[in-house]
């Protein structure tokens, strides 16, 4: 039987290093109906490369026909990964804990203050929609536009509700979901294509791939540019990663310090900066995919970053030929072919722009095509676009604007000054991944009742649900202060001032105060476009001290000895308290001049550089900086109670390991009040060692945990739907569920 076949050429990434079109030998082709990606610019458009200065030719380039196979395959993987992401990182498994708290119990940090979470039962419904109506719709390509719209709406609503949980990859997932929503990713391996043969296996415009590739490239490249920061180049951003097992091969020829500096910092910088270019070119793409995959698999073990590594591995396929899945699926065993896309000829699409040479028809024999009746329906040359329309121009302009916008956002902190503190911009869209390492030493919240003239202190976590990210961002500090003031009204404190005293270290610098402790955060002015006046500057002039601090730390070999390096501004003072367990605490001044006020002893002691003072345990003291320059000092302390407890436990463990009778040892320590602690610690160590040595047990524990999360997520979600439809009490269901969990 003779059938007609279009000579349309789908152009994606070229796999021909010479740039010449392959010979037209369909008899030897492994996939004769799969159109080649290799075609010259002259053959495709009839103009030379320099003609791209014309807007019309640029539109033709961005709207040229491309194979939908690669984007369709990525759509399936992305949908599957977002199902897992919704259960874990979007909080479906623990939604009752996070979203079940009333506003009277917790302070929230939305991007816009008018955003508030819905009642818990409806929050479950939104998250369930993200999976059933959206993620599954994306994955299977069913009602694709509607599914993507629902998913994008639900995702960004949850995202904007809580800045305290933001990170770079959660922002990336939202962007990728949006790009899928405006793409034709359902033209391949989708239920939409199954029910609508007109779009099944139809060409998609190249700008679909251009947007995705540009976004992934920017994630890598800008992350590399951000790592040109001096702190990253000096090795101060990441800590002790060399201790992880994934770096074991490097320990053969490198020291831990060298691994942290050369492999983690320099290696991470090099990969981020150049991997996008390596993936772009045909000759280096295999190497790039190998490096990127290894890099992300290592990150999946080093950090708790959910589906991000696997999503980035999946997006690597975007840089390959757009038709590569066709050859891959032809190689799968016949028993599995029922689950793979049907082999069909590519159809034309009005979303693309063709040339007159592209739409010439020729007669060939192609017995592999099953659906012959659909070949001619849209193959009329007169119906195919050969010139840019307003729709083509719109999407081409959108592609360029979107790429420029995403290139600008990571450096937009000059406009959004209100979100700047010691680092620039909101954490998430800036791609400064792992560049900044925060260490919180001390957070104090003080309130002053203006009506009664009384003051007091609050637990910093009393209304923050245990999340301390607010203490590093000026906008969230302002939100938290206003929220605390609102909660205090329930305690008849209606006119109140709130003062924060937050001490942090950025990338191994001195611990220093971040907020002016004399500024009332409730009355303080904050605007997205003005720098916060209550943020104290980072003492970058003291950054060179880090080398000396490392030397001091290395000289302290005793594992029981702890230390804190502190710097403070002239005219301010630190209020501190030494715990009763710290019976050996020494204050040593490294630079500047301070006055130590021992409140219990009612005396002041002046200390200059290189002078020390023993601080009594269980006492309050204030340290005033009286020099014209910032003071730098160090606390050196030993937890004597913990040290004694460790000494007795080690003796107990030694007697057990030496083969003594367990009963005799327990009898010997029967009067020791810490015997229960010894037993619990020893049991934990034994169980941990068994878990480490038994790989299969770790796999079983991992799968069991994932199963529990999925089961809990779906159980509560469907219960929420049931309670809504039957007007039942969701709270009663949750209480019954908690009781059952306790029994299990």
Secondary structure, DSSP 8 states (H G I E B T S, - for coil): --EEEE------S---TT-------TTT-TTTTS--S---HHHHHSS-GGGGGSHHHHHHHHTBEE-SHHHHHHHHHHHHHHHHHHHHTT-STTHHHHTSS-TTT-----SSTT-----HHHHHHHHHHIIIIIIHHHHHTSSHHHHHHHHHHHHHHHHHH-GGG--HHHHHHHHHHHHHHTS-GGGSSSHHHHH-TTTTTB-EETHHHHHHHHHHHHHHHHHHHHTTSHHHHTT-SS-SGGGSGGGGGGGGTS-HHHIIIIIIIIHHHHHHHHHHHHHHSHHHHHHHHHHHHHHHHHHHHHS--TTHHHHHHHHGGGGS-TTHHHHHHHTS-GGGGGGS------B--TTSB--TTTT-EEEE--TT-S-GGGTTTT--GGGS--S--HHHHHHHHHHHHHHHHHHHHTTGGGT-GGG-SSS-S-TTTT--TTT--EEEEEEEEEEEETTTTEEEEE-TTTTTTT--GGGG-HHHHHHHHHHHHHHHGGGT--SEEEEEEEEEEETT--BEE-B-TTS-TTT----TTS--TTB----GGGTTHHHHHHHHHHH---TTEEEEEEEE-TT-EEEEE--TT--SEEEEEEES-EEEEETTTTEEEEE-TT-EEEE-TT-EEEEEE-SSS-EEEEEEEE-HHHHHHHHHHHHHHHHHHTT--HHHHHHHTTT-TTHHHHHHHHHHHHHHHHHHH-HHHHHHHHHHHHHHHHHHHHHHHHHHHHHHHHT--HHHHHHHHHHHHHH-
